[in-house]
Amino acid sequence: MIHYPQHQFFIYNDRLMPNHEFIASENAGGIYEVIRVAGSVPLFLEEHLKRFFISAQLADKKIAFSKQEIEGFLEALIEKNKITEGNILLSNKTNLKAFFISHKYPDESWYRNGVTCGILHAERDNPNAKVFQSSVRQQADELMEKEGYYEVLLADHFGRVTEGSRSNVFFIAGNLIVTPPGNEVLLGITRQKTIHLAKELNIPFHEREVFFNDLQSFEAAFITGTSPKILPLSHINDQTFNPKNEVVQHLCEEYDRLISQYISSRK
């Protein structure tokens, strides 16, 4: 999958360059992070860079720069492009690249009424590493376009629902929050923050396997990710969920508060 830079400038290794000098290349096999910028601040940058370097170890990729250097590159990219809101793609296959990519954030009504998800029977290799895997992403994109889904959830050969094609998934039964085990999914930054919030709010939480055939036992579900933040689901295939569930809506509010606090602390 090839991505192209938005706005005017991109990062190539340690250089800030104009977009007209960008040379497109295939990213399959490279590691990456998508970092949301809000109020000119790259959100939860420390966690993103930590995972970026963990992905490099798991995928046997060499990063030629330190976390501190990359943080400086991203700050320069934001300042030079004069962008306050957007998503940055940070990647490393053989070279370090960073640039703004197109994004679509959910409408406010989607947070109230939920979105629909489908099921894709597919598995990601090395799920703890954030690596470009064109086959799964292409299948997911094709299914979303065909059926009009916001996202698709992956189900493995055992029938376990693991994660979204670009998100993590949580389910609610009563006041209990359930999410698939961390060793079976990408450890999303928003996933980590959601788990932290649940513990902070004393909401019961459990990691365990979730089977597709058991989805009817849950009354609510939501996905988490860089662009959607915490987003309620109204349907998974034909299974209906309550997007106005109090636990889900409370977590949405608390996550927005967490973002505001982070932006204030960085300024």
Secondary structure, DSSP 4 states (H G I P E B T S, - for coil): ------SSEEEETTEEEEGGG------TT-EEEEEEEETTEETTHHHHHHHHHHHHHHHT----S-HHHHHHHHHHHHHHHT-SSEEEEEEESSSEEEEEE---PPPHHHHHH-EEEEEEE---SSTTS-B--HHHHHHHHHHHHHHT-SEEEEE-TTSEEEEESSSEEEEEETTEEEE--GGGS---HHHHHHHHHHHHTT--EEE--EEGGGGGG-SEEEEEETTTEEEEEEEETTEE--TT-HHHHHHHHHHHHHHHHHHHHH-
